[in-house]
Amino acid sequence: MNAFTSTALIPAAGCTNTPRSAPIDPFAARYGRFLPRELRAESAGMSWAEFTATYAPQHGPVRLGGWYAEAARAGRCNYEATFGVGETIHTAAATATGPVSAMTAMMHTLGMPLEILSFHQFDLGDTHATFLLCEADGRRLWSMGIAATGTESALRAMTAGANRLHASR
């Protein structure tokens, strides 16, 4: 048995407790939690290194630097971020109900539109993982962010999504 297969008891039609070997996704192999179904199918058979290189690229046209949040009125916050886009440093700001909506607005301001179609987040104890199905200009793809907090993992996943979607810049 290799790291990507497991003997699971999956009932077959008319049978019970019939052992069958089922592929395990790279995230489940590492953290014991299954990826969203579509991402699991897409990444089946990848090593952890291949998975992170694909879905959480460390290099691309956009880099998130600083992130600042301050409470505002009516349940909103004022957010400010510093981004590197190519060789240029940009500061962007947004007032929003949460960091994901603020980051979405900022990405649009930078010319890196990103729509989140599906959002999945796991609390893994001292680590959080966020998986996003993102879209821009009719292209859809998955991205991942892992960090100490849910907010940071979501922002990393959004940055990875923008880098994947806008890699040709």
C-alpha positions in Angstrom: 0.0 0.0 0.0 1.5 3.4 -1.0 0.8 6.8 0.6 -2.1 7.5 -1.8 -4.2 4.4 -1.3 -6.1 3.1 1.6 -8.2 0.0 2.2 -11.6 1.4 3.1 -14.7 -0.5 3.8 -17.1 0.7 1.1 -20.3 -1.3 0.6 -20.8 -2.6 -2.9 -24.3 -3.1 -4.4 -25.9 -6.1 -2.6 -22.8 -6.5 -0.3 -21.6 -5.1 2.9 -18.1 -4.6 4.3 -16.4 -5.3 1.1 -12.8 -4.0 1.2 -11.8 -1.8 -1.7 -8.7 0.2 -2.4 -9.6 3.9 -2.8 -7.2 6.7 -3.8 -6.6 9.3 -1.1 -5.9 12.9 -2.0 -2.6 14.5 -1.0 -4.2 16.7 1.6 -5.9 13.7 3.3 -2.7 11.8 3.2 -1.0 14.7 5.1 -3.8 16.1 7.3 -6.4 13.3 7.4 -9.2 15.6 6.0 -10.6 15.2 2.5 -10.4 17.9 -0.2 -13.6 19.2 -1.8 -14.8 16.5 -4.2 -13.9 18.3 -7.5 -10.4 19.2 -6.2 -9.9 15.7 -4.9 -10.6 14.3 -8.3 -8.4 16.9 -10.0 -5.4 16.3 -7.7 -5.6 12.5 -7.4 -2.2 10.9 -7.5 -0.2 14.1 -6.9 2.5 14.2 -4.3 2.3 16.9 -1.6 5.1 18.8 -3.4 3.2 18.7 -6.7 0.0 19.7 -5.0 1.4 22.7 -3.3 3.3 23.8 -6.3 0.1 23.7 -8.4 -2.5 25.0 -6.0 -0.5 27.3 -3.7 2.2 28.8 -6.0 4.7 30.9 -4.2 5.6 33.0 -7.2 3.5 34.9 -9.6 2.5 38.4 -10.7 1.0 39.4 -7.3 2.5 39.2 -3.7 0.6 40.2 -0.6 2.8 42.2 1.8 1.2 44.0 4.7 -2.4 43.7 5.8 -4.1 46.0 8.3 -7.7 46.1 9.6 -9.5 48.6 11.8 -13.1 48.6 13.0 -15.4 51.0 11.3 -19.1 51.7 11.6 -22.1 49.4 11.0 -20.3 46.1 11.3 -17.7 47.0 8.7 -13.9 47.3 8.9 -11.4 49.5 7.0 -8.7 47.3 5.4 -5.4 48.4 3.9 -2.9 46.1 2.1 0.4 46.4 0.4 0.9 44.4 -2.8 3.8 43.7 -5.1 2.6 43.5 -8.7 5.5 42.7 -10.9 8.2 45.1 -9.9 5.8 47.8 -8.5 4.5 48.2 -5.0 0.9 49.2 -4.5 -1.2 50.1 -1.5 -4.9 49.4 -1.7 -7.8 50.0 0.7 -11.4 48.9 1.1 -14.2 49.1 3.6 -16.0 45.8 3.8 -17.8 43.4 6.2 -14.8 41.0 6.2 -11.3 40.4 4.9 -12.4 38.2 1.9 -14.7 40.9 0.5 -12.0 43.5 1.1 -9.4 41.5 -0.6 -11.7 40.8 -3.6 -12.3 44.6 -4.0 -8.6 45.3 -3.7 -7.7 42.6 -6.3 -10.2 44.2 -8.7 -8.6 47.6 -8.1 -5.2 46.1 -9.0 -6.6 44.7 -12.3 -6.5 41.1 -11.0 -10.2 40.3 -10.8 -11.1 37.2 -8.8 -14.5 35.7 -8.1 -14.8 33.0 -5.5 -17.3 30.3 -6.5 -16.6 27.9 -3.7 -15.0 28.4 -0.3 -13.8 25.6 2.0 -11.9 26.1 5.2 -10.5 23.6 7.7 -9.4 24.3 11.3 -6.5 21.8 11.8 -5.6 22.9 15.3 -2.6 25.2 15.0 -3.1 25.5 11.3 -5.9 26.6 9.0 -6.3 25.6 5.3 -8.5 27.4 2.8 -9.5 26.0 -0.6 -11.1 28.2 -3.2 -12.6 27.6 -6.6 -11.9 30.9 -8.3 -12.9 32.4 -11.6 -11.8 35.3 -13.8 -12.5 35.9 -17.5 -14.3 32.6 -17.8 -11.4 30.5 -16.4 -12.0 28.5 -13.2 -9.4 26.9 -11.0 -8.7 25.8 -7.5 -6.2 27.4 -5.1 -5.1 26.8 -1.5 -3.7 28.7 1.4 -2.3 27.4 4.7 -1.5 29.6 7.6 -1.9 30.0 11.4 -5.2 31.8 11.2 -8.3 31.4 9.0 -8.0 34.9 7.7 -4.4 34.5 6.7 -5.1 31.2 5.0 -8.0 32.8 3.1 -5.8 35.7 2.0 -3.1 33.3 0.9 -5.6 31.2 -1.1 -6.9 34.3 -2.8 -3.3 35.4 -3.7 -2.6 31.9 -5.0 -5.8 32.0 -7.0 -4.9 35.4 -8.5 -1.4 34.1 -9.4 -2.8 31.1 -11.1 -5.5 33.0 -13.0 -3.2 35.9 -14.0 0.1 34.0 -14.4 0.7 35.4 -17.9 1.2 38.9 -16.7 
